[in-house]
Amino acid sequence: MSKPLLLLLLAGLAAGSALAAETLPNGLALPSPWPPRQQPITVEPPGPPPYLLAPPAVIPIDLGRQLFVDYFLVADTDLHRTAHTPEYFPGNPVIAPDRPWEKYRGQGMAMSFSDGVWYDPASRLFQAWYMSGQSTTSYATSGDGVHWDKPALDVHPGTNIVQEASRDSSIVWRDAEEIDPTRRYKMVHGMGNYPGGRPFGVYYSADGIHWRDSGLRTPPVGDRTTAFWNPFRRVWVFSIRAYAPRQQPPAFYAKFPFHKQPGDEARIRSYHEGSDLAAAATWKPEEAVPWVGADRLDATRIDLGSRPELYTVDAVAYESVMLGFFTIWRGQYDRAVRDKPNQVSVGFSRDGFHWDRPFRSPFLPISEQKGAWNYANVQSVGGLCLVVGDRLFFYMSGRTAGQTGPGTESTGLATLRRDGFISMDAGEGGGTLTTRPLRFHGRHLFVNADSSRGELKVEVLDAAGSVLPPYGLAECAPLRSDNTLQEVTWQGAADLGSLAGRPVRFRFHLRAGSLYAFWVSPDSSGASHGYVAAGGPGFTGPTDTVGKAIYETGTVKQELN
């Protein structure tokens, strides 16, 4: 081989390695540089994530329950796809301003404004942080996630205040993977008002009550900036409130002359990541990448003279995906009292940067009744959800209507079936879903399904689509129950161990039922080894290593009615 050809070959190999700098547990090869530099954010939807257009040839599924939140896993199906939303707890709000220090200028405030709700396995308590009174941060605990106590602490004696510095947005993260116990809890805290934005400070705590200022400050940013941990890539991410030129047609301003004029800016999000929180929190302006915004598919309130903007994005790892909550700003009822009909929609990401938002109806909506606790300003809470037995618990802020200022601000609860974001459904006539080629190293196939009115059976195929005996349809024991964790078995096979490491497909045959998720576990417990968001009773760490045990220990006894 000539020297020029050799140099050309080496250059090509170097370029190829640069284009695949990192491979995720789900088989996605991220391009380099990362994160990608996107086109300017406009009102047009960004289109499907690149991994949906070109998924891996074989998808590893060893990490987490595999959800049908998109078609990443699906090669062919005639099942119907249905989105589901949580049910608000009828006793809302669960954390309300009922202490003197939670009142200010005649208004009450006990509102998780991102902040966080997490489960602590050591104390077996749900822990909540929320904005209180004159913009302080307070702390509450619960044994069941429904009934909350406000303990008297020593930070501000006689109160449950844990951070007295005035704040706006804040995020609290219980870092189960932190090896330094004095940094188990992390807080990113908005530092008052400054010209051109506000810096956010980084704080650490061993117990979530006594906080130590690290002295680290971000550059000045918008007030709803937050942060989250992406464990699939081992990076901290700052979700930065930023602005982009407003994309309104001239006729819009003619119809609504009181609205911001052309040239004003709309709220969007920018992105910056780092291997630790300190690295993520420090950036130069050119290093924060434009990330995501609201678009014309988001719910619009034309009656308020506004098109939607993206108020904030909070995110967390749930099973095998990143779950994202998008708080959508849709104008204000009354600018004097700041009643904003913000509500939360949901998105999903398999690379931690590109989001698929298949259903734009609100996931956590406002109420249209003026006296309701969630009449306005429904916003997401850090940690996003907790796994509580068969249910997911979601917390959110809410605000009643005010008279001369903001109304009462509090924290509510909603619940959803575990993995229940999207189901693949079949009627009486039945249907099938065939996956793309998958690879696993476990032994036991589990599903989250409701086939109580019909039945569910599964056959295993090779990559080309031929049945692999003895994993055929005739050998599969039919499932006829409603259960979030049930094993699929075949006569003549102890488990799937003989197929471990081979590319295979699953074909699900469903009649009169709903399929929410599937996964292959290394043992008969059904442990998924996926991430459990903000945790929950029975889990001992950030992932599901216990499977059926959380249902069998009796630790999950909720009073939701």
C-alpha positions, -999 to +999 in steps of 0.1 A: +000+000+000+013+034-009+021+060+018-007+084+005-033+056+006-021+046+041-024+081+054-059+084+038-070+052+055-056+062+089-074+096+085-106+078+077-103+056+107-096+086+129-126+104+115-148+073+120-137+070+157-145+107+162-180+102+148-188+075+174-172+089+206-196+072+230-220+043+229-249+041+253-263+010+271-291+009+246-267+007+217-269+043+205-235+056+192-234+093+199-217+115+173-187+137+181-187+165+190-214+161+217-238+178+224-248+185+188-251+221+177-287+225+166-304+249+142-321+280+158-352+271+178-384+282+161-421+275+164-418+245+140-415+211+156-379+198+155-388+165+139-381+129+152-349+123+172-322+109+149-322+075+168-358+069+157-348+074+121-317+051+123-319+028+154-291+003+161-291-029+141-294-048+173-306-031+205-293-042+239-320-044+265-302-055+297-309-022+314-344-015+326-380-021+316-385-015+279-412+011+274-433+018+243-430+055+246-418+056+209-412+031+181-375+026+189-381-010+198-409-018+173-404-033+139-440-040+130-474-038+148-511-034+143-517-026+180-532+008+188-510+032+208-527+051+237-513+078+259-523+080+296-523+108+321-522+106+359-551+110+382-550+139+406-553+129+443-588+140+454-574+153+487-550+178+470-530+198+479-509+174+500-485+202+512-503+235+519-492+267+536-504+262+572-475+277+592-469+314+600-436+314+582-453+302+551-473+334+548-461+366+533-481+398+525-513+380+530-505+351+507-495+315+515-467+296+499-457+259+502-449+252+466-423+228+452-409+250+424-388+223+409-371+217+443-376+180+448-395+150+463-374+119+469-375+086+489-348+079+515-344+041+520-324+047+552-352+065+571-380+050+550-394+084+544-405+105+515-387+138+516-399+170+501-383+205+496-405+235+487-405+272+484-422+288+515-433+322+527-408+349+518-390+327+492-372+305+517-368+267+513-386+243+537-386+206+543-413+180+549-414+142+554-440+115+549-444+078+556-467+072+527-463+101+503-498+114+510-498+127+546-469+151+553-452+163+584-432+196+588-406+188+615-392+215+638-356+218+629-325+236+642-316+256+610-342+283+618-353+270+653-389+260+657-395+259+619-389+234+590-369+260+571-336+246+558-324+275+536-332+310+546-316+328+515-343+343+492-347+322+461-368+317+430-363+284+412-343+257+430-335+220+425-327+194+452-312+160+441-308+130+463-277+115+447-278+077+456-245+072+436-225+098+455-195+082+474-190+112+496-218+111+523-214+148+529-226+154+493-254+129+493-279+158+487-272+185+461-290+218+457-288+243+428-303+275+442-313+307+424-295+336+440-319+366+441-322+391+412-293+406+393-291+427+361-290+404+331-301+374+351-292+356+383-263+332+392-272+298+407-253+286+437-243+249+444-249+235+479-242+201+495-257+183+524-254+150+542-290+149+553-309+174+531-314+197+561-280+212+569-266+228+537-231+239+530-224+266+503-197+253+479-190+289+468-196+278+432-218+301+411-231+297+375-230+325+351-261+348+353-291+329+338-329+330+337-348+323+368-362+288+360-328+272+354-325+237+369-302+207+368-304+169+366-282+138+366-281+116+335-268+082+348-268+066+313-240+089+303-227+097+338-231+135+334-248+164+352-269+186+329-279+222+334-313+230+319-307+267+314-335+292+309-325+311+278-343+332+252-347+332+214-363+358+190-400+355+191-416+340+161-450+357+158-466+367+125-474+405+121-512+398+121-509+383+156-496+416+171-523+436+152-549+414+169-533+415+204-515+449+206-509+445+244-486+415+238-448+417+235-438+432+202-417+418+174-380+416+184-389+406+220-376+372+231-393+339+239-383+315+267-364+284+255-338+261+271-301+258+266-280+228+276-246+224+293-232+191+308-202+181+329-188+150+345-195+164+379-218+192+392-190+217+394-180+211+358-217+213+346-223+246+365-194+265+349-196+275+312-188+303+288-217+318+269-207+301+237-205+267+254-242+265+263-260+248+234-295+258+222-316+228+232-354+229+230-384+252+230-422+252+227-436+249+192-469+252+174-480+218+186-481+229+222-514+241+236-520+277+227-542+302+246-552+326+219-577+341+243-548+354+263-530+368+233-500+345+237-483+317+219-467+290+241-431+293+254-410+267+273-409+277+309-387+249+322-375+213+316-369+189+345-357+154+338-348+121+355-338+086+345-368+062+346-361+025+338-344+026+303-352+062+292-348+098+303-382+111+313-387+149+308-414+173+321-419+204+299-437+232+317-454+252+290-461+290+295-493+300+278-497+336+288-512+352+319-548+357+330-540+389+348-505+405+346-511+424+379-515+391+399-493+369+378-518+340+374-502+319+347-520+289+331-488+270+330-492+232+327-469+202+322-464+180+292-442+149+290-413+139+267-389+109+264-353+107+254-330+078+247-298+098+243-305+125+269-305+154+245-331+148+217-367+146+229-397+128+215-429+145+226-455+123+209-486+136+227-490+173+235-521+172+256-512+182+292-498+155+314-503+176+345-531+201+336-544+231+353-580+233+365-604+257+348-622+264+381-610+296+396-611+285+432-591+252+425-557+247+441-543+242+406-561+270+388-527+283+377-489+277+377-488+239+375-451+232+373-429+201+376-410+190+407-374+177+408-371+139+407-404+139+387-418+106+399-415+079+426-422+042+422-447+032+449-457-004+443-479-006+412-481+032+409-460+062+400-463+092+422-460+126+407-458+159+426-465+194+411-469+230+421-503+248+419-517+282+425-552+295+433-564+327+418-552+358+435-569+391+441-541+417+443-511+393+440-504+356+436-529+333+451-522+305+476-494+283+463-491+246+473-480+212+462-502+184+449-500+147+440-511+126+410-507+089+404-504+066+373-499+029+367-462+019+368-448+023+333-482+036+323-472+065+301-482+047+268-498+014+261-501-008+230-537-020+229-557-047+211-594-052+208-613-085+207-600-092+173-564-092+186-532-080+172-494-084+172-463-064+179-429-076+167-397-060+180-365-051+162-336-074+168-327-073+205-298-087+226-300-096+263-280-116+289-308-123+313-330-154+315-366-145+324-390-125+303-414-102+322-442-080+310-464-052+325-497-059+309-535-060+314-548-090+297-576-097+322-603-095+296-584-114+269-549-130+268-513-123+260-488-148+245-453-143+232-431-162+207-394-157+202-379-153+167-345-152+153-332-120+137-347-131+103-381-137+118-383-175+122-396-190+154-370-204+177-382-237+193-394-243+220-404-206+223-433-208+199-468-196+203-482-231+211-457-236+239-463-202+256-485-202+287-512-175+281-514-146+305-549-136+315-544-111+343-537-074+351-503-071+367-473-048+364-448-076+369-457-111+354-434-137+339-438-152+305-431-190+303-429-217+277-435-254+280-403-273+274-380-244+283-369-235+318-360-199+308-344-179+280-308-187+290-301-206+258-308-174+238-286-150+259-263-130+238-280-138+205-300-113+184-337-123+187-371-107+183-401-109+205-436-112+189-464-103+213-498-117+205-524-096+224-562-099+225-585-075+244-557-060+265-529-035+269-491-040+269-471-013+288-435-027+290-414-058+288-379-068+300-356-097+305-344-102+341-313-121+352-334-140+378-369-149+387-374-119+409-382-097+379-357-071+389-352-048+358-320-031+369-334+000+354-336+034+371-364+042+395-364+080+392-367+095+427-369+060+443-397+045+464-405+021+492-386-012+490-358+000+467-323+002+482-305+022+455-310+041+422-321+010+403-346-018+406-325-047+421-354-062+440-382-069+416-412-087+432-399-079+467-414-044+467-449-059+463-443-087+488-428-069+518-460-051+527-441-017+528-464-002+502-498+006+518-512+038+504-544+056+514-553+073+481-590+073+484 
